[in-house]
Amino acid sequence: MIYRAYLVLYLESCALLNRMDAVLDSRLHQAIMAEAIDRGFVMPDVESMREKTNALRIAIAMSPDPHDVRLYKNNMLLMPVKTACAFYNVAARGQDIVEDVFYAIEKTQYLPWFTVLKKRGEPYAGPTSLQEVFNVWANLERSAISEKKYAAPNALPRSWFDAQP
């Protein structure tokens, strides 16, 4: 169950990376952001988001095969430490993006600007990534719940950072 939760989180993080790239690289999105800033709207820090997206890209690229597990007794799976650490790193980088997006929703005028565009008769028709952000957020929660429910005592490092290769 823990493995499945982290595998889904890994796959959702890959999807998030692709969608964030599409949004950040979109000329339409860039133009809309520039116009919003010109009109005095407070927009998210795009460079910070690019840095966090690149950190996720690196974590995914450095990950071994996420299917590198083997069946153990009682239908349990054995996962190499390097795979577990890679899952953790991808989850942590995905969480960084989720936090940035939630911050942008709460503390900037990003979403209100899209309302302005819609009322102006120019609704945004470019790529989006909000669904993928929520998917990663939901799967972060599922992974944490799965760990608490199914991990044997002392099966996981006291701190994931202690297990870094």
Secondary structure, 3 states (H helix, E strand, C coil): CHHHHHHHHHHHHHHHHHHHHHHHHCHHHHHHHHHHHHCCCCCCCHHHHHHHHHHHHHHHHCCCCCCCCEECHHHCEECCHHHHHHHHHHHHHHHHHHHHHHHHHHHCCHHHHHHHHHHCCCCCCCCCCHHHHHHHHHHHHHHHHHHHHHCCCCCCCCCHHHHCC
